[in-house]
Amino acid sequence: YEQETEVVEEADLALFQSKEALFDDVETLLVLFEEKKRRGKKSNYPPEVRFRAVRDWMLLQARGNSMKLLDFLEERFGVAPESGMPLVPNQTFYSWRRKYIRELKKLQAKKKKQAE
């Protein structure tokens, strides 16, 4: 099993260090994602589970926790009994993370524009 890593940009970490962004925007994003049409393969996990996992992982990273992503995913989602592989691979988690950050940035830009 080849481990993948992704560099977290400081701008991404700044999004998650704001308590307002973490809690108010997360709930708003969950509502927005539920309203959007879902295409492609359906996830085994609802949006709130996926994005809370992303939020929790980013908080751990922002605090300097040394836990590896693989360990986090195994603890959070479990492993397949027959193979011992995590039920959520790193690549899947990173796609959730990219989507979450993209949507969070859009939401914050929209809020900023409305405030002007």
VEXDREN-2710 file (C-alpha; in Angstrom, 1 decimal):
% VEXDREN-2710
k/r/px/py/pz
1/TYR/0.0/0.0/0.0
2/GLU/1.5/3.3/-1.1
3/GLN/0.9/6.2/1.2
4/GLU/0.0/9.5/-0.4
5/THR/0.6/12.9/1.1
6/GLU/-0.7/16.3/0.3
7/VAL/0.8/19.6/1.4
8/VAL/-1.5/21.8/3.3
9/GLU/-1.1/25.4/2.2
10/GLU/-1.0/28.1/4.8
11/ALA/-4.0/29.7/3.2
12/ASP/-5.9/26.5/3.7
13/LEU/-4.9/26.2/7.3
14/ALA/-6.0/29.8/7.9
15/LEU/-9.5/28.9/6.8
16/PHE/-9.7/26.3/9.5
17/GLN/-8.1/28.3/12.3
18/SER/-11.1/30.7/12.3
19/LYS/-13.7/29.4/14.7
20/GLU/-16.4/31.3/12.6
21/ALA/-15.4/29.5/9.5
22/LEU/-15.2/26.1/11.2
23/PHE/-18.6/26.1/12.7
24/ASP/-20.9/28.5/11.0
25/ASP/-19.7/27.9/7.5
26/VAL/-19.5/24.1/7.9
27/GLU/-23.2/24.0/8.7
28/THR/-24.1/26.3/5.8
29/LEU/-21.9/24.2/3.5
30/LEU/-23.7/21.0/4.5
31/VAL/-27.1/22.6/3.6
32/LEU/-25.7/23.7/0.3
33/PHE/-24.3/20.3/-0.6
34/GLU/-27.6/18.7/0.2
35/GLU/-29.4/21.0/-2.2
36/LYS/-27.0/20.4/-5.1
37/LYS/-27.8/17.6/-7.6
38/ARG/-25.6/14.6/-7.0
39/ARG/-24.0/13.0/-10.0
40/GLY/-21.7/10.1/-10.3
41/LYS/-21.1/7.4/-7.8
42/LYS/-22.9/8.0/-4.5
43/SER/-20.7/8.1/-1.4
44/ASN/-21.1/5.6/1.4
45/TYR/-21.0/8.5/3.8
46/PRO/-23.3/11.5/4.0
47/PRO/-21.9/15.0/3.4
48/GLU/-21.9/15.9/7.1
49/VAL/-19.7/12.8/8.0
50/ARG/-17.3/13.6/5.1
51/PHE/-16.9/17.2/5.8
52/ARG/-16.7/16.9/9.6
53/ALA/-13.9/14.4/9.0
54/VAL/-12.1/16.9/6.8
55/ARG/-12.6/19.7/9.4
56/ASP/-11.3/17.5/12.2
57/TRP/-8.3/16.4/10.2
58/MET/-7.5/20.0/9.3
59/LEU/-7.8/21.1/13.0
60/LEU/-5.4/18.3/14.0
61/GLN/-2.9/19.5/11.4
62/ALA/-3.3/23.2/12.4
63/ARG/-2.5/22.2/16.0
64/GLY/0.6/20.3/15.0
65/ASN/-0.6/16.8/15.8
66/SER/1.7/14.1/14.5
67/MET/-1.0/11.6/13.6
68/LYS/-0.8/10.2/10.1
69/LEU/-3.7/10.5/7.8
70/LEU/-3.9/6.7/7.3
71/ASP/-4.2/6.3/11.1
72/PHE/-6.9/9.0/11.3
73/LEU/-8.9/7.4/8.5
74/GLU/-8.6/3.9/10.0
75/GLU/-9.8/5.3/13.4
76/ARG/-12.6/7.3/11.9
77/PHE/-14.0/5.0/9.2
78/GLY/-12.5/1.6/10.0
79/VAL/-10.8/-1.0/7.9
80/ALA/-12.0/-3.8/5.6
81/PRO/-11.7/-7.1/7.6
82/GLU/-10.6/-9.1/4.6
83/SER/-7.8/-6.8/3.4
84/GLY/-7.0/-4.6/6.4
85/MET/-7.2/-1.6/4.1
86/PRO/-8.9/1.6/5.3
87/LEU/-12.5/1.9/4.2
88/VAL/-11.7/5.4/3.0
89/PRO/-8.5/5.6/1.1
90/ASN/-6.2/8.7/1.3
91/GLN/-7.1/9.7/-2.3
92/THR/-10.8/9.7/-1.5
93/PHE/-10.2/11.8/1.6
94/TYR/-8.1/14.3/-0.4
95/SER/-10.9/14.7/-3.0
96/TRP/-13.3/15.4/-0.1
97/ARG/-10.9/17.9/1.2
98/ARG/-10.4/19.7/-2.1
99/LYS/-14.1/20.0/-2.6
100/TYR/-14.6/21.3/0.9
101/ILE/-11.9/23.9/0.6
102/ARG/-13.2/25.1/-2.8
103/GLU/-16.8/25.4/-1.5
104/LEU/-15.6/27.1/1.8
105/LYS/-13.7/29.7/-0.2
106/LYS/-16.7/30.4/-2.5
107/LEU/-19.0/30.8/0.6
108/GLN/-16.5/33.2/2.3
109/ALA/-16.1/35.2/-0.9
110/LYS/-19.9/35.5/-1.2
111/LYS/-20.2/36.6/2.4
112/LYS/-17.4/39.2/1.9
113/LYS/-19.1/40.5/-1.3
114/GLN/-22.4/40.8/0.5
115/ALA/-20.8/42.7/3.4
116/GLU/-19.4/45.4/1.0
END
